[in-house]
Amino acid sequence: MYSVGDKIIYAESGVCTVEQIAPLEHAGDRLYYHLRPYIGRGTYFSPVDSDAYMRPVISRDEAEALISSIPVIEPAICEDNRFNHVDAFYREIFRQHTPEAMVSIIKGLHIRINSRKTKSTRAEATMKRAKEVLHGELSVALDIAYPEVEKYIKSRLGED
C-alpha cells in the first residue's frame, strides 16, 4: 500500500501524487487513493485494492541508467498502416508501463512521422503522451523541472 505523499505511476496517467487515502463520499467504507496527476489537472480515484496498474517512480540511479541506454533502445515501429492497427500496436506497448516502453514508442513514432508525407494527429498525440509520461517520471526521479528534462537528456547524450 502506498502512503500519502508517495509519487507513483498510475496506469497510463503517468506520475501521480497520493494526496489522500480515504473512502469516497457516499461510497461506503472502501478505501481509495486520491491521486493528483503531475501533468494535467484533476484528481483520480482508485480503490486501494483495485487491479489498476500502479508502481513507484524509478530511482535517480535507474533514471540515469535509462538515459544512458536510450541510444540502444529499439524503436517500436508498426509496419501495418491501417489506422486502428497502428493505434492498437502503440496502445499495447503503452500498457507495459515502463520508461523503456515510452522511449521505444517515442523513437518509433518519431521515425514514422518523419517518414510520412502527411501528418498524423493520432501519432503525434500518442508521441506527446508518451513524452509526458516519460519526462514526468524522469523529472520526479532526477528532481529537475519538467521543462528541463528534454534538455537534460540531450546534454547527457551529447546532443546539445
KOLVEX-683285 format. One record per atom (N, C-alpha, C): residue number from 1; residue in three letters; chain; atom name; x, y, z. Coordinates in steps of 0.05 Angstrom, whole numbers, always signed. Atoms other than C-alpha are relative to their C-alpha. Example, Ala and Ser with C-alpha at 12.3 -4.5 7.8 and 13.67 -1.06 7.14 Angstrom:
BEGIN
i:aa:ch:at:u:v:w
1:ALA:A:N:+18:-24:+0
1:ALA:A:CA:+246:-90:+156
1:ALA:A:C:+18:+24:+0
2:SER:A:N:-16:-24:-1
2:SER:A:CA:+273:-21:+143
2:SER:A:C:-15:+22:+14
//
This chain:
BEGIN
i:aa:ch:at:u:v:w
1:MET:A:N:+17:-24:+0
1:MET:A:CA:+0:+0:+0
1:MET:A:C:+18:+25:+0
2:TYR:A:N:-15:-25:+1
2:TYR:A:CA:+24:+69:-16
2:TYR:A:C:-8:+19:+22
3:SER:A:N:+5:-19:-21
3:SER:A:CA:+27:+127:+32
3:SER:A:C:-5:+28:-12
4:VAL:A:N:+5:-27:+8
4:VAL:A:CA:+4:+199:+28
4:VAL:A:C:+28:+13:-6
5:GLY:A:N:-25:-13:+8
5:GLY:A:CA:+58:+239:-9
5:GLY:A:C:+16:-16:-20
6:ASP:A:N:-15:+16:+19
6:ASP:A:CA:+84:+180:-49
6:ASP:A:C:-6:+8:-29
7:LYS:A:N:+3:-5:+29
7:LYS:A:CA:+96:+192:-123
7:LYS:A:C:+1:-27:-14
8:ILE:A:N:+3:+26:+13
8:ILE:A:CA:+73:+133:-165
8:ILE:A:C:-7:+4:-29
9:ILE:A:N:+10:+1:+28
9:ILE:A:CA:+59:+114:-237
9:ILE:A:C:-27:-13:+2
10:TYR:A:N:+28:+10:-2
10:TYR:A:CA:-16:+104:-244
10:TYR:A:C:-9:-5:-29
11:ALA:A:N:+10:+8:+26
11:ALA:A:CA:-37:+65:-306
11:ALA:A:C:+13:+16:-22
12:GLU:A:N:-11:-16:+22
12:GLU:A:CA:-29:+106:-370
12:GLU:A:C:+1:+30:+7
13:SER:A:N:+2:-28:-8
13:SER:A:CA:-37:+171:-330
13:SER:A:C:+27:+11:+7
14:GLY:A:N:-26:-10:-7
14:GLY:A:CA:+36:+176:-312
14:GLY:A:C:+3:+5:+30
15:VAL:A:N:-6:-6:-28
15:VAL:A:CA:+63:+205:-247
15:VAL:A:C:-23:+13:+14
16:CYS:A:N:+20:-12:-17
16:CYS:A:CA:+13:+220:-193
16:CYS:A:C:+10:+0:+29
17:THR:A:N:-6:-2:-28
17:THR:A:CA:+20:+241:-121
17:THR:A:C:-24:-11:+16
18:VAL:A:N:+22:+10:-18
18:VAL:A:CA:-21:+203:-68
18:VAL:A:C:-5:+23:+19
19:GLU:A:N:+7:-23:-17
19:GLU:A:CA:-57:+261:-36
19:GLU:A:C:-15:-8:+25
20:GLN:A:N:+17:+9:-22
20:GLN:A:CA:-103:+222:+9
20:GLN:A:C:-7:-29:-4
21:ILE:A:N:+10:+27:+1
21:ILE:A:CA:-125:+152:+26
21:ILE:A:C:-25:+0:+18
22:ALA:A:N:+25:-3:-15
22:ALA:A:CA:-198:+153:+46
22:ALA:A:C:-23:-11:-17
23:PRO:A:N:+24:+7:+15
23:PRO:A:CA:-267:+129:+27
23:PRO:A:C:-10:+24:-16
24:LEU:A:N:+13:-21:+15
24:LEU:A:CA:-305:+168:-25
24:LEU:A:C:-27:+6:+14
25:GLU:A:N:+26:-8:-12
25:GLU:A:CA:-365:+207:-1
25:GLU:A:C:-23:-15:-13
26:HIS:A:N:+24:+15:+9
26:HIS:A:CA:-429:+166:-7
26:HIS:A:C:+8:-26:-14
27:ALA:A:N:-9:+25:+13
27:ALA:A:CA:-389:+104:-28
27:ALA:A:C:+7:-22:+19
28:GLY:A:N:-6:+21:-19
28:GLY:A:CA:-385:+63:+35
28:GLY:A:C:+28:+4:+13
29:ASP:A:N:-25:-1:-15
29:ASP:A:CA:-322:+45:+73
29:ASP:A:C:+25:-8:-17
30:ARG:A:N:-23:+9:+16
30:ARG:A:CA:-278:+22:+15
30:ARG:A:C:+20:+23:-3
31:LEU:A:N:-20:-21:+1
31:LEU:A:CA:-212:+60:+15
31:LEU:A:C:+9:+5:-29
32:TYR:A:N:-9:-8:+26
32:TYR:A:CA:-189:+98:-46
32:TYR:A:C:+25:+17:+2
33:TYR:A:N:-21:-19:+3
33:TYR:A:CA:-125:+131:-67
33:TYR:A:C:-11:+24:-14
34:HIS:A:N:+7:-25:+13
34:HIS:A:CA:-137:+204:-84
34:HIS:A:C:+26:+9:-13
35:LEU:A:N:-25:-5:+14
35:LEU:A:CA:-85:+217:-137
35:LEU:A:C:-1:+26:-16
36:ARG:A:N:-2:-25:+15
36:ARG:A:CA:-64:+284:-165
36:ARG:A:C:+21:-4:-21
37:PRO:A:N:-20:+4:+21
37:PRO:A:CA:-30:+279:-233
37:PRO:A:C:+21:+21:+0
38:TYR:A:N:-23:-18:+2
38:TYR:A:CA:+38:+310:-241
38:TYR:A:C:-3:+18:-25
39:ILE:A:N:+6:-14:+24
39:ILE:A:CA:+19:+331:-312
39:ILE:A:C:-30:+1:-4
40:GLY:A:N:+29:-2:+3
40:GLY:A:CA:-51:+357:-321
40:GLY:A:C:-14:+9:+26
41:ARG:A:N:+16:-9:-23
41:ARG:A:CA:-107:+373:-273
41:ARG:A:C:-19:-22:+9
42:GLY:A:N:+21:+18:-10
42:GLY:A:CA:-160:+339:-232
42:GLY:A:C:+11:-19:+21
43:THR:A:N:-6:+21:-20
43:THR:A:CA:-159:+280:-185
43:THR:A:C:-10:-26:-11
44:TYR:A:N:+9:+27:+7
44:TYR:A:CA:-161:+206:-200
44:TYR:A:C:-6:-14:+26
45:PHE:A:N:+7:+15:-23
45:PHE:A:CA:-194:+159:-151
45:PHE:A:C:+3:-30:-7
46:SER:A:N:-4:+28:+6
46:SER:A:CA:-171:+87:-149
46:SER:A:C:-2:-16:+26
47:PRO:A:N:+1:+16:-24
47:PRO:A:CA:-192:+35:-98
47:PRO:A:C:+27:-11:+8
48:VAL:A:N:-26:+10:-10
48:VAL:A:CA:-133:+14:-55
48:VAL:A:C:+4:-29:-8
49:ASP:A:N:-2:+29:+6
49:ASP:A:CA:-149:-59:-70
49:ASP:A:C:-7:-6:-29
50:SER:A:N:+6:+5:+28
50:SER:A:CA:-160:-50:-145
50:SER:A:C:+23:-13:-15
51:ASP:A:N:-20:+12:+17
51:ASP:A:CA:-122:-84:-201
51:ASP:A:C:+13:+21:-19
52:ALA:A:N:-12:-21:+17
52:ALA:A:CA:-104:-17:-233
52:ALA:A:C:+30:+0:+3
53:TYR:A:N:-29:+0:-1
53:TYR:A:CA:-31:-13:-251
53:TYR:A:C:+11:+23:+15
54:MET:A:N:-14:-20:-16
54:MET:A:CA:+10:+25:-200
54:MET:A:C:+27:-10:+7
55:ARG:A:N:-27:+7:-9
55:ARG:A:CA:+84:+26:-185
55:ARG:A:C:+14:+25:+9
56:PRO:A:N:-15:-24:-8
56:PRO:A:CA:+134:+72:-151
56:PRO:A:C:+15:+12:-24
57:VAL:A:N:-17:-14:+20
57:VAL:A:CA:+171:+123:-193
57:VAL:A:C:+28:-12:+2
58:ILE:A:N:-27:+11:-1
58:ILE:A:CA:+240:+98:-213
58:ILE:A:C:+19:+18:+16
59:SER:A:N:-19:-15:-16
59:SER:A:CA:+300:+119:-172
59:SER:A:C:+18:+18:-18
60:ARG:A:N:-18:-17:+15
60:ARG:A:CA:+351:+171:-192
60:ARG:A:C:+20:-17:-16
61:ASP:A:N:-19:+17:+13
61:ASP:A:CA:+402:+116:-208
61:ASP:A:C:-13:-14:-24
62:GLU:A:N:+15:+13:+22
62:GLU:A:CA:+350:+80:-251
62:GLU:A:C:-5:+20:-23
63:ALA:A:N:+5:-21:+20
63:ALA:A:CA:+334:+145:-287
63:ALA:A:C:+26:+6:-16
64:GLU:A:N:-25:-6:+13
64:GLU:A:CA:+407:+159:-302
64:GLU:A:C:+8:-24:-18
65:ALA:A:N:-6:+24:+16
65:ALA:A:CA:+417:+87:-327
65:ALA:A:C:-18:-1:-25
66:LEU:A:N:+19:-1:+23
66:LEU:A:CA:+355:+94:-371
66:LEU:A:C:+10:+19:-21
67:ILE:A:N:-9:-21:+19
67:ILE:A:CA:+381:+158:-403
67:ILE:A:C:+24:-10:-15
68:SER:A:N:-24:+11:+13
68:SER:A:CA:+448:+124:-417
68:SER:A:C:-7:-21:-20
69:SER:A:N:+7:+22:+17
69:SER:A:CA:+412:+66:-450
69:SER:A:C:-19:+9:-24
70:ILE:A:N:+18:-9:+22
70:ILE:A:CA:+367:+109:-496
70:ILE:A:C:+10:-6:-28
71:PRO:A:N:-9:+6:+28
71:PRO:A:CA:+412:+101:-557
71:PRO:A:C:-3:-29:-8
72:VAL:A:N:+2:+28:+7
72:VAL:A:CA:+406:+25:-554
72:VAL:A:C:-28:-11:+2
73:ILE:A:N:+28:+10:-1
73:ILE:A:CA:+331:+20:-541
73:ILE:A:C:-12:+1:-28
74:GLU:A:N:+11:+3:+27
74:GLU:A:CA:+298:-5:-604
74:GLU:A:C:-26:+16:-3
75:PRO:A:N:+25:-14:+5
75:PRO:A:CA:+243:+39:-634
75:PRO:A:C:-22:-20:-5
76:ALA:A:N:+24:+16:+6
76:ALA:A:CA:+173:+9:-635
76:ALA:A:C:-11:+10:-26
77:ILE:A:N:+9:-8:+26
77:ILE:A:CA:+156:+10:-708
77:ILE:A:C:-22:-19:-9
78:CYS:A:N:+23:+16:+10
78:CYS:A:CA:+88:-14:-732
78:CYS:A:C:+1:+0:-31
79:GLU:A:N:-2:+3:+29
79:GLU:A:CA:+94:-40:-803
79:GLU:A:C:-28:+2:-13
80:ASP:A:N:+27:-1:+11
80:ASP:A:CA:+18:-40:-812
80:ASP:A:C:-8:+29:-3
81:ASN:A:N:+9:-28:+4
81:ASN:A:CA:-12:+24:-840
81:ASN:A:C:-29:+5:+6
82:ARG:A:N:+29:-3:-6
82:ARG:A:CA:-84:+11:-820
82:ARG:A:C:-2:+15:+27
83:PHE:A:N:+3:-18:-23
83:PHE:A:CA:-104:+65:-771
83:PHE:A:C:-4:-14:+26
84:ASN:A:N:+6:+14:-25
84:ASN:A:CA:-135:+20:-718
84:ASN:A:C:+22:-19:+9
85:HIS:A:N:-22:+19:-7
85:HIS:A:CA:-78:-30:-721
85:HIS:A:C:+24:+16:+11
86:VAL:A:N:-22:-16:-10
86:VAL:A:CA:-26:+25:-711
86:VAL:A:C:-7:+9:+29
87:ASP:A:N:+8:-8:-27
87:ASP:A:CA:-65:+52:-651
87:ASP:A:C:+2:-23:+20
88:ALA:A:N:+0:+24:-18
88:ALA:A:CA:-73:-18:-621
88:ALA:A:C:+29:-8:+6
89:PHE:A:N:-28:+7:-4
89:PHE:A:CA:+2:-31:-631
89:PHE:A:C:+13:+17:+21
90:TYR:A:N:-13:-18:-20
90:TYR:A:CA:+24:+30:-592
90:TYR:A:C:-14:-1:+27
91:ARG:A:N:+14:+2:-25
91:ARG:A:CA:-31:+23:-540
91:ARG:A:C:+10:-24:+16
92:GLU:A:N:-11:+24:-13
92:GLU:A:CA:-5:-47:-525
92:GLU:A:C:+27:+5:+13
93:ILE:A:N:-27:-6:-11
93:ILE:A:CA:+66:-22:-515
93:ILE:A:C:-3:+19:+24
94:PHE:A:N:+5:-19:-22
94:PHE:A:CA:+40:+35:-472
94:PHE:A:C:-8:-15:+26
95:ARG:A:N:+9:+16:-23
95:ARG:A:CA:+9:-18:-426
95:ARG:A:C:+22:-14:+15
96:GLN:A:N:-23:+12:-14
96:GLN:A:CA:+78:-43:-408
96:GLN:A:C:+8:+18:+24
97:HIS:A:N:-4:-19:-22
97:HIS:A:CA:+82:+19:-363
97:HIS:A:C:+29:+3:+9
98:THR:A:N:-28:-3:-7
98:THR:A:CA:+158:+23:-366
98:THR:A:C:+11:+24:-15
99:PRO:A:N:-13:-23:+14
99:PRO:A:CA:+203:+82:-383
99:PRO:A:C:+12:-10:-27
100:GLU:A:N:-12:+11:+25
100:GLU:A:CA:+237:+37:-435
100:GLU:A:C:-21:-2:-22
101:ALA:A:N:+21:+1:+19
101:ALA:A:CA:+170:+26:-469
101:ALA:A:C:-7:+28:-11
102:MET:A:N:+5:-27:+9
102:MET:A:CA:+158:+101:-472
102:MET:A:C:+21:+10:-19
103:VAL:A:N:-21:-8:+19
103:VAL:A:CA:+226:+112:-504
103:VAL:A:C:-4:-14:-26
104:SER:A:N:+4:+16:+24
104:SER:A:CA:+211:+57:-554
104:SER:A:C:-23:+12:-17
105:ILE:A:N:+23:-13:+14
105:ILE:A:CA:+144:+90:-572
105:ILE:A:C:+9:+26:-12
106:ILE:A:N:-9:-26:+9
106:ILE:A:CA:+175:+159:-578
106:ILE:A:C:+18:-3:-25
107:LYS:A:N:-18:+4:+22
107:LYS:A:CA:+231:+134:-623
107:LYS:A:C:-14:-11:-25
108:GLY:A:N:+14:+12:+22
108:GLY:A:CA:+185:+92:-666
108:GLY:A:C:-19:+20:-14
109:LEU:A:N:+18:-19:+12
109:LEU:A:CA:+134:+147:-676
109:LEU:A:C:+15:+23:-12
110:HIS:A:N:-17:-21:+13
110:HIS:A:CA:+188:+198:-690
110:HIS:A:C:+8:-9:-28
111:ILE:A:N:-8:+11:+26
111:ILE:A:CA:+212:+154:-747
111:ILE:A:C:-25:-1:-18
112:ARG:A:N:+25:+3:+16
112:ARG:A:CA:+140:+141:-771
112:ARG:A:C:-9:+28:-10
113:ILE:A:N:+9:-27:+7
113:ILE:A:CA:+121:+215:-770
113:ILE:A:C:+19:+13:-21
114:ASN:A:N:-19:-13:+18
114:ASN:A:CA:+185:+238:-805
114:ASN:A:C:+1:-14:-27
115:SER:A:N:-1:+14:+25
115:SER:A:CA:+179:+185:-859
115:SER:A:C:-25:+3:-17
116:ARG:A:N:+26:-3:+15
116:ARG:A:CA:+108:+203:-880
116:ARG:A:C:-2:+29:-11
117:LYS:A:N:+4:-26:+13
117:LYS:A:CA:+88:+259:-926
117:LYS:A:C:-23:+15:+13
118:THR:A:N:+23:-13:-13
118:THR:A:CA:+24:+273:-886
118:THR:A:C:+4:-3:+30
119:LYS:A:N:+0:+0:-30
119:LYS:A:CA:+17:+289:-812
119:LYS:A:C:-21:-19:+10
120:SER:A:N:+20:+17:-13
120:SER:A:CA:-19:+241:-766
120:SER:A:C:-4:+12:+28
121:THR:A:N:+5:-12:-26
121:THR:A:CA:-51:+276:-708
121:THR:A:C:-1:-21:+22
122:ARG:A:N:+0:+22:-20
122:ARG:A:CA:-62:+209:-673
122:ARG:A:C:+28:-8:+8
123:ALA:A:N:-28:+7:-6
123:ALA:A:CA:+11:+191:-678
123:ALA:A:C:+14:+22:+16
124:GLU:A:N:-12:-22:-14
124:GLU:A:CA:+32:+260:-655
124:GLU:A:C:-11:+1:+29
125:ALA:A:N:+12:+0:-27
125:ALA:A:CA:-17:+256:-596
125:ALA:A:C:+11:-23:+17
126:THR:A:N:-11:+23:-15
126:THR:A:CA:+9:+187:-576
126:THR:A:C:+29:+5:+8
127:MET:A:N:-28:-6:-6
127:MET:A:CA:+81:+210:-580
127:MET:A:C:+1:+22:+22
128:LYS:A:N:+1:-21:-20
128:LYS:A:CA:+64:+272:-539
128:LYS:A:C:-6:-12:+27
129:ARG:A:N:+8:+13:-25
129:ARG:A:CA:+31:+229:-486
129:ARG:A:C:+23:-17:+12
130:ALA:A:N:-23:+16:-9
130:ALA:A:CA:+90:+181:-483
130:ALA:A:C:+22:+18:+11
131:LYS:A:N:-20:-18:-10
131:LYS:A:CA:+137:+240:-474
131:LYS:A:C:-9:+11:+27
132:GLU:A:N:+10:-10:-26
132:GLU:A:CA:+93:+268:-418
132:GLU:A:C:+4:-20:+22
133:VAL:A:N:-3:+21:-21
133:VAL:A:CA:+94:+202:-381
133:VAL:A:C:+30:-4:+6
134:LEU:A:N:-29:+5:-4
134:LEU:A:CA:+169:+191:-392
134:LEU:A:C:+13:+24:+14
135:HIS:A:N:-12:-24:-11
135:HIS:A:CA:+190:+263:-377
135:HIS:A:C:-10:+6:+28
136:GLY:A:N:+11:-4:-27
136:GLY:A:CA:+144:+267:-317
136:GLY:A:C:+14:-18:+20
137:GLU:A:N:-14:+18:-18
137:GLU:A:CA:+176:+206:-287
137:GLU:A:C:+29:+8:+4
138:LEU:A:N:-29:-9:-3
138:LEU:A:CA:+247:+230:-302
138:LEU:A:C:+2:+25:+16
139:SER:A:N:-1:-25:-15
139:SER:A:CA:+231:+298:-274
139:SER:A:C:-1:-5:+30
140:VAL:A:N:+2:+7:-28
140:VAL:A:CA:+210:+268:-208
140:VAL:A:C:+24:-15:+10
141:ALA:A:N:-23:+17:-8
141:ALA:A:CA:+266:+216:-206
141:ALA:A:C:+25:+16:+3
142:LEU:A:N:-25:-15:+1
142:LEU:A:CA:+320:+266:-223
142:LEU:A:C:-2:+26:+16
143:ASP:A:N:+6:-25:-15
143:ASP:A:CA:+288:+323:-183
143:ASP:A:C:+9:+25:-16
144:ILE:A:N:-5:-24:+17
144:ILE:A:CA:+292:+372:-241
144:ILE:A:C:-28:+8:-11
145:ALA:A:N:+25:-10:+10
145:ALA:A:CA:+237:+415:-270
145:ALA:A:C:-8:-14:-26
146:TYR:A:N:+11:+14:+23
146:TYR:A:CA:+193:+381:-322
146:TYR:A:C:+10:+13:-27
147:PRO:A:N:-9:-12:+25
147:PRO:A:CA:+210:+432:-377
147:PRO:A:C:+30:-4:-7
148:GLU:A:N:-29:+3:+3
148:GLU:A:CA:+285:+418:-367
148:GLU:A:C:+8:-29:-8
149:VAL:A:N:-7:+28:+4
149:VAL:A:CA:+281:+342:-378
149:VAL:A:C:+11:-5:-27
150:GLU:A:N:-9:+6:+27
150:GLU:A:CA:+289:+341:-453
150:GLU:A:C:+28:+11:-4
151:LYS:A:N:-26:-13:+2
151:LYS:A:CA:+348:+389:-449
151:LYS:A:C:+21:-17:+15
152:TYR:A:N:-18:+17:-16
152:TYR:A:CA:+379:+345:-394
152:TYR:A:C:+8:-26:-15
153:ILE:A:N:-5:+25:+15
153:ILE:A:CA:+371:+282:-436
153:ILE:A:C:+20:+5:-23
154:LYS:A:N:-17:-7:+23
154:LYS:A:CA:+403:+315:-497
154:LYS:A:C:+28:+6:+9
155:SER:A:N:-26:-6:-11
155:SER:A:CA:+460:+341:-455
155:SER:A:C:+15:-25:+9
156:ARG:A:N:-12:+25:-9
156:ARG:A:CA:+473:+273:-424
156:ARG:A:C:+9:-18:-23
157:LEU:A:N:-6:+16:+24
157:LEU:A:CA:+473:+241:-493
157:LEU:A:C:+18:+14:-20
158:GLY:A:N:-18:-15:+17
158:GLY:A:CA:+518:+294:-522
158:GLY:A:C:-13:+11:-25
159:GLU:A:N:+15:-10:+24
159:GLU:A:CA:+464:+321:-569
159:GLU:A:C:-5:+30:+2
160:ASP:A:N:+6:-28:-2
160:ASP:A:CA:+465:+393:-547
160:ASP:A:C:+17:+18:-17
//
